[in-house]
């Protein structure tokens, strides 16, 4: 067997999973694709099904299971957080403002990484903070590309409108001026996963006195570039 690890049962399980990568397979199809004996292929496929790494489709054929998607998402999140530190630090140094990374969690957004401005008046958002999805430029980003029904629900009671989110989708970035907190402005852009879905928002935020009432003019490009670097890291992970 090629690529033998020396642990036979794992090598055979890997063969089964690799065979299913190209699509659903009957037991006979698995036997043909893997070269395994029929009882062995069946035993392994059923054991992998028990661990949700294999599932069945409507015709009873074997397919890749939901656990693999969960593990892939976790790996992508790890890659996102591992890459976020240096990217946010560079963004902070470039703009002179605090930089954050937000992910959506139900009806809230959570700050999962941050690089604070080192001195002077600044917008401080500690890692782990949960903030509203009803206001702020990163909330706009995390909402703008949602499915219509979830978008409609999310706009109820929001400080921004469907028209504003249409503009966000067209430009590829969002800004807010005193929307989440009086006196604070911010600019955000989307981080996209391997399937192009928006998985996070990169932001810079600070006092309106410095960011002005048109913060996007000053910082949109830097924020878009930072989000692009994180998206690229996730594509490599995918």
Steps between C-alpha positions, in 0.01 A plus 500: 500500500636845406552759774492236772527646850567162655159507670298281267150578623558876470646462152190305394264754659686777313449302176125490564482875567713579193272283285196697620667834417387461138135442597250245635589130474323170551682227689596343168632841387710529816644154447591587141651838593702383801596145410389393849318173563123550509462412876789734588362791294156451657636479855710814460223701331253411777757583771572836334124559481482445877752784542305721249797504259286306254125530446238361257306682232132442413594199283698343786836570336799596714599870498740717701348579839428825688784453751753572223337837430510582872869413519573701185321804646699468823825476303402810302419689820837404647671624183297821515601572861863399442523743208291777660764623747763624254238622250317709763829634639602611150156659446526686832850626413386606153189689614606605851168368632387195697426197277261213575377173352136406560304181440125458520363289784121470479349846540826652627851552368807412697845661486735203442824696448617860544802731475453817704640842424791537738433847639258790505123494457395164356206264460573196719314177426642215711528155340194298602268803507154440358342792316169560330423398141268802477768771470859553390686451173608141576137409576410639157768280340390186687137569403531628141557165325252298711214304342194724438290361786776533760586845359139614537484378861836656581393843374214523753609762753835555326667842470564432129262426211472251213605782265813560705588130484447502124763775484731289721473206260569726203806672657636200688542695827290671767538804723317625807506836674372500858280200419613257773638761741483882491824658385640178347542436126605177330570337163461125433548250216406132455722196551388215275548126549593250228136485378499885471258529793560795736637348822637806681542877485822701538457848649689809602333732749578820682369846590309692234742792556776294334303274266273791391140456388626318187726231651477283189687760294793473739514131582280286271788383280721399793212307660411329169865397454515355854176306446640373169811364673287313753273365223807374315622322816163323527509399132842343561357319803206377290 
